[in-house]
Amino acid sequence: MGAYVYVLRSRSGRFYYGSTTDLSRRLEEHRRCHTYTTSRDAPWTLVVSRELVSLTEARALERQFKKWKNPQRVFAWFGR
């Protein structure tokens, strides 16, 4: 089963890092303000995503991105 790690950007410029096995479903949930964290600063735009082998790998990367607290470092990871 494939999984995705992704980055959203809010209207105010904040970033949200997430992971999922169904990217289109998850983006629709964000659009509907299903998630408390993203409902406060909607609308959100998908900036970048990457498909990975497993959800375990995607979740680990999501946690790493949040620890970095630096969007430029996250975008550098996606750029490699």
C-alpha positions as CSV (number, residue, x, y, z in Angstrom):
1,M,0.0,0.0,0.0
2,G,1.4,3.4,-0.9
3,A,1.2,6.5,1.3
4,Y,1.9,10.2,0.9
5,V,3.6,12.9,2.9
6,Y,2.4,16.4,2.1
7,V,2.6,20.1,2.9
8,L,-0.3,22.5,2.9
9,R,-0.1,26.3,3.0
10,S,-2.8,28.4,4.6
11,R,-4.2,31.8,3.5
12,S,-2.0,33.4,6.2
13,G,1.2,31.6,5.1
14,R,1.3,28.9,7.8
15,F,2.3,25.4,6.8
16,Y,0.8,22.1,7.8
17,Y,2.6,18.8,7.4
18,G,0.6,15.6,7.0
19,S,0.6,12.0,5.9
20,T,-2.1,9.7,4.5
21,T,-2.8,6.7,2.3
22,D,-5.4,8.5,0.3
23,L,-4.3,12.0,-0.7
24,S,-7.4,13.2,-2.5
25,R,-9.7,12.1,0.3
26,R,-7.5,13.8,2.9
27,L,-7.3,17.1,0.9
28,E,-11.1,17.0,0.6
29,E,-11.3,16.6,4.4
30,H,-9.1,19.6,4.9
31,R,-11.3,21.6,2.5
32,R,-14.3,20.7,4.5
33,C,-12.5,21.8,7.7
34,H,-12.7,18.3,9.1
35,T,-9.4,18.7,11.0
36,Y,-9.4,21.2,13.9
37,T,-5.8,22.2,13.2
38,T,-6.5,23.2,9.6
39,S,-10.1,24.5,10.1
40,R,-8.8,27.6,12.0
41,D,-6.8,29.0,9.0
42,A,-8.7,27.7,5.9
43,P,-8.5,27.7,3.0
44,W,-5.3,25.6,2.5
45,T,-3.4,24.9,-0.7
46,L,-1.4,21.8,-1.5
47,V,2.2,22.9,-1.9
48,V,4.0,19.6,-2.4
49,S,3.5,15.9,-1.8
50,R,5.5,12.7,-2.3
51,E,4.4,9.1,-2.6
52,L,6.2,6.7,-0.3
53,V,6.3,2.9,0.1
54,S,4.4,2.7,3.5
55,L,2.3,4.8,5.9
56,T,4.9,4.0,8.6
57,E,7.5,5.8,6.5
58,A,5.2,8.7,5.7
59,R,4.3,9.2,9.4
60,A,7.9,9.2,10.4
61,L,8.7,11.9,7.8
62,E,5.7,13.9,9.0
63,R,7.0,13.8,12.6
64,Q,10.5,14.7,11.4
65,F,9.2,17.7,9.4
66,K,7.4,19.0,12.5
67,K,10.5,18.6,14.6
68,W,12.5,20.6,12.1
69,K,10.2,23.6,12.5
70,N,11.7,25.1,9.3
71,P,9.7,25.0,6.1
72,Q,12.8,25.7,4.0
73,R,14.5,22.5,5.3
74,V,11.3,20.6,4.6
75,F,11.2,21.9,1.0
76,A,14.9,21.1,0.6
77,W,14.0,17.5,1.5
78,F,11.3,17.4,-1.2
79,G,13.7,18.9,-3.7
80,R,16.3,16.2,-3.5
